[in-house]
Amino acid sequence: MKNLISCLLLIALLGCGGNRTESNRVKALAQQIADATQRNDYASVIDLSYDPIVEGMGGREQAIKKIEKSLAKSKQLGFEILSTKIGVPGEFHVEGANTFVVVPMTVEMTAPYAKSVTETFILGISSDGGKTWKFINGASIPKEGDPDDFLPKRPQKLVLPEIIES
């Protein structure tokens, strides 16, 4: 009986470790996006972005150009990202062939005459059982009830956090 309990505990711990490993991998990918943004490496940002969004921007090259132009204009207006902190990914949810996970993110920016901190998130989506992950900025996701033309059906249990600016 003691051996059976020990084996069950070991199996449970191994199962938890696997989920922790996936969580760490997703967090590392989210950190790559944050780091690439800080370095103005928009190609890397686009390569980790959810494919239908990139396609909706006209493909990879057009998406890179649009991001460069948008962030250059923001910088001219006095907006600049100072830091991005990636939090611990939330629970993994499955809907059909897709796995979803919310990754919290804190973005500190300068704005004209002010500094702001935004508690936001990125949504990770994997369509191959977690082998690869693509991400979408939480601010780009339509609110509930709005048309969701570019995202796959989300699980009902998946709760997207509110974006808080201060």
DRENDO-1510 file (C-alpha; in Angstrom, 1 decimal, always signed):
<recs>
REC; n; res; u; v; w
REC; 1; MET; +0.0; +0.0; +0.0 .
REC; 2; LYS; +2.8; +2.3; +0.9 .
REC; 3; ASN; +4.5; +1.7; -2.5 .
REC; 4; LEU; +1.3; +2.3; -4.3 .
REC; 5; ILE; +0.9; +5.7; -2.6 .
REC; 6; SER; +4.5; +6.6; -3.3 .
REC; 7; CYS; +4.1; +5.7; -7.0 .
REC; 8; LEU; +0.9; +7.8; -7.3 .
REC; 9; LEU; +2.7; +10.7; -5.6 .
REC; 10; LEU; +5.6; +10.4; -8.1 .
REC; 11; ILE; +3.2; +10.3; -11.0 .
REC; 12; ALA; +1.4; +13.3; -9.8 .
REC; 13; LEU; +4.7; +15.2; -9.3 .
REC; 14; LEU; +5.9; +14.3; -12.7 .
REC; 15; GLY; +2.6; +15.5; -14.2 .
REC; 16; CYS; +2.9; +18.8; -12.4 .
REC; 17; GLY; +6.5; +19.2; -13.5 .
REC; 18; GLY; +5.5; +18.7; -17.2 .
REC; 19; ASN; +2.9; +21.5; -16.9 .
REC; 20; ARG; +5.5; +23.7; -15.1 .
REC; 21; THR; +8.0; +23.0; -17.9 .
REC; 22; GLU; +5.4; +24.1; -20.5 .
REC; 23; SER; +4.6; +27.2; -18.5 .
REC; 24; ASN; +8.3; +28.1; -18.3 .
REC; 25; ARG; +8.6; +27.6; -22.1 .
REC; 26; VAL; +5.6; +29.8; -22.8 .
REC; 27; LYS; +7.0; +32.5; -20.5 .
REC; 28; ALA; +10.4; +32.3; -22.2 .
REC; 29; LEU; +8.7; +32.8; -25.6 .
REC; 30; ALA; +6.7; +35.8; -24.2 .
REC; 31; GLN; +10.0; +37.2; -22.9 .
REC; 32; GLN; +11.5; +36.9; -26.3 .
REC; 33; ILE; +8.7; +39.1; -27.7 .
REC; 34; ALA; +9.3; +41.7; -25.0 .
REC; 35; ASP; +13.1; +41.7; -25.5 .
REC; 36; ALA; +12.7; +41.9; -29.3 .
REC; 37; THR; +10.3; +44.9; -28.9 .
REC; 38; GLN; +12.9; +46.6; -26.7 .
REC; 39; ARG; +15.6; +46.0; -29.4 .
REC; 40; ASN; +13.3; +47.2; -32.2 .
REC; 41; ASP; +13.6; +43.6; -33.7 .
REC; 42; TYR; +10.1; +43.6; -35.2 .
REC; 43; ALA; +10.8; +40.6; -37.4 .
REC; 44; SER; +11.2; +38.5; -34.3 .
REC; 45; VAL; +8.0; +40.0; -32.9 .
REC; 46; ILE; +6.1; +39.1; -36.0 .
REC; 47; ASP; +7.5; +35.6; -36.2 .
REC; 48; LEU; +6.0; +34.9; -32.7 .
REC; 49; SER; +2.7; +36.6; -33.6 .
REC; 50; TYR; -0.5; +34.7; -34.3 .
REC; 51; ASP; -0.5; +33.9; -38.0 .
REC; 52; PRO; -4.0; +35.1; -39.0 .
REC; 53; ILE; -3.2; +38.5; -37.5 .
REC; 54; VAL; +0.1; +38.7; -39.5 .
REC; 55; GLU; -1.8; +37.7; -42.6 .
REC; 56; GLY; -4.5; +40.3; -41.9 .
REC; 57; MET; -1.7; +42.9; -41.9 .
REC; 58; GLY; -0.7; +41.9; -45.4 .
REC; 59; GLY; +1.9; +39.2; -44.6 .
REC; 60; ARG; +5.2; +39.2; -42.7 .
REC; 61; GLU; +7.0; +42.0; -44.5 .
REC; 62; GLN; +4.0; +44.4; -44.5 .
REC; 63; ALA; +3.4; +43.6; -40.8 .
REC; 64; ILE; +7.0; +44.5; -40.0 .
REC; 65; LYS; +6.8; +47.8; -41.9 .
REC; 66; LYS; +3.5; +48.7; -40.2 .
REC; 67; ILE; +4.9; +48.0; -36.7 .
REC; 68; GLU; +8.1; +50.0; -37.5 .
REC; 69; LYS; +6.0; +52.9; -38.8 .
REC; 70; SER; +3.5; +52.8; -35.9 .
REC; 71; LEU; +6.2; +52.7; -33.2 .
REC; 72; ALA; +8.3; +55.4; -34.8 .
REC; 73; LYS; +5.3; +57.7; -34.9 .
REC; 74; SER; +4.6; +56.8; -31.2 .
REC; 75; LYS; +8.2; +57.7; -30.3 .
REC; 76; GLN; +7.9; +61.0; -32.2 .
REC; 77; LEU; +4.8; +61.8; -30.1 .
REC; 78; GLY; +6.8; +61.1; -26.9 .
REC; 79; PHE; +5.7; +57.5; -26.2 .
REC; 80; GLU; +8.4; +54.9; -25.5 .
REC; 81; ILE; +8.5; +51.6; -23.8 .
REC; 82; LEU; +10.8; +51.6; -20.8 .
REC; 83; SER; +10.4; +48.0; -19.6 .
REC; 84; THR; +8.2; +45.0; -20.0 .
REC; 85; LYS; +7.9; +42.4; -17.3 .
REC; 86; ILE; +6.4; +39.0; -18.1 .
REC; 87; GLY; +4.4; +37.2; -15.4 .
REC; 88; VAL; +3.7; +33.6; -14.8 .
REC; 89; PRO; +1.4; +32.1; -17.4 .
REC; 90; GLY; -2.1; +31.1; -16.3 .
REC; 91; GLU; -4.0; +27.9; -16.7 .
REC; 92; PHE; -3.8; +26.1; -20.0 .
REC; 93; HIS; -7.2; +25.7; -21.8 .
REC; 94; VAL; -8.1; +23.5; -24.7 .
REC; 95; GLU; -10.8; +24.1; -27.3 .
REC; 96; GLY; -10.9; +21.8; -30.3 .
REC; 97; ALA; -7.4; +21.6; -31.7 .
REC; 98; ASN; -6.2; +24.7; -29.9 .
REC; 99; THR; -4.5; +25.3; -26.6 .
REC; 100; PHE; -4.7; +28.7; -25.0 .
REC; 101; VAL; -2.9; +30.4; -22.2 .
REC; 102; VAL; -2.9; +34.0; -20.8 .
REC; 103; VAL; +0.5; +35.4; -20.0 .
REC; 104; PRO; +0.4; +38.5; -17.7 .
REC; 105; MET; +2.5; +41.4; -18.7 .
REC; 106; THR; +3.4; +44.8; -17.1 .
REC; 107; VAL; +4.5; +47.5; -19.5 .
REC; 108; GLU; +6.1; +50.7; -18.2 .
REC; 109; MET; +6.1; +53.6; -20.7 .
REC; 110; THR; +6.9; +57.2; -21.0 .
REC; 111; ALA; +4.3; +59.5; -22.4 .
REC; 112; PRO; +4.4; +63.3; -22.9 .
REC; 113; TYR; +4.9; +64.8; -19.4 .
REC; 114; ALA; +4.1; +61.5; -17.7 .
REC; 115; LYS; +5.1; +57.9; -17.1 .
REC; 116; SER; +2.5; +55.1; -17.2 .
REC; 117; VAL; +2.3; +51.5; -16.1 .
REC; 118; THR; -0.1; +49.1; -17.8 .
REC; 119; GLU; -1.1; +45.7; -16.5 .
REC; 120; THR; -2.0; +43.8; -19.6 .
REC; 121; PHE; -1.5; +40.3; -21.2 .
REC; 122; ILE; -0.7; +38.4; -24.2 .
REC; 123; LEU; -2.6; +35.3; -25.3 .
REC; 124; GLY; -0.7; +32.3; -26.4 .
REC; 125; ILE; -2.3; +29.9; -28.9 .
REC; 126; SER; -0.9; +26.5; -29.9 .
REC; 127; SER; -2.6; +24.5; -32.7 .
REC; 128; ASP; -0.2; +21.6; -32.4 .
REC; 129; GLY; -0.5; +20.4; -28.8 .
REC; 130; GLY; +2.1; +22.9; -27.5 .
REC; 131; LYS; +4.9; +22.2; -29.9 .
REC; 132; THR; +4.8; +25.7; -31.2 .
REC; 133; TRP; +3.2; +28.9; -29.7 .
REC; 134; LYS; +2.0; +32.1; -31.3 .
REC; 135; PHE; +0.9; +35.2; -29.4 .
REC; 136; ILE; -1.5; +38.1; -29.7 .
REC; 137; ASN; -1.5; +41.3; -27.6 .
REC; 138; GLY; -4.5; +41.4; -25.2 .
REC; 139; ALA; -5.4; +44.9; -26.4 .
REC; 140; SER; -6.0; +43.5; -29.9 .
REC; 141; ILE; -8.5; +41.0; -28.8 .
REC; 142; PRO; -12.2; +42.0; -29.3 .
REC; 143; LYS; -14.3; +42.3; -26.2 .
REC; 144; GLU; -16.9; +39.6; -25.5 .
REC; 145; GLY; -19.8; +39.8; -27.9 .
REC; 146; ASP; -17.7; +41.6; -30.5 .
REC; 147; PRO; -16.9; +39.7; -33.8 .
REC; 148; ASP; -13.8; +37.6; -33.5 .
REC; 149; ASP; -12.9; +37.1; -37.1 .
REC; 150; PHE; -9.2; +36.2; -36.6 .
REC; 151; LEU; -9.2; +34.1; -33.5 .
REC; 152; PRO; -10.3; +30.5; -33.1 .
REC; 153; LYS; -13.1; +29.6; -30.8 .
REC; 154; ARG; -12.0; +30.2; -27.2 .
REC; 155; PRO; -12.8; +27.9; -24.3 .
REC; 156; GLN; -15.7; +29.2; -22.1 .
REC; 157; LYS; -13.5; +28.8; -19.0 .
REC; 158; LEU; -10.8; +31.0; -20.5 .
REC; 159; VAL; -11.1; +34.4; -18.8 .
REC; 160; LEU; -9.3; +37.3; -20.3 .
REC; 161; PRO; -8.1; +39.8; -17.8 .
REC; 162; GLU; -9.0; +43.4; -17.8 .
REC; 163; ILE; -6.3; +45.8; -19.0 .
REC; 164; ILE; -5.5; +48.3; -16.3 .
REC; 165; GLU; -3.6; +51.6; -17.0 .
REC; 166; SER; -2.2; +53.8; -14.3 .
</recs>
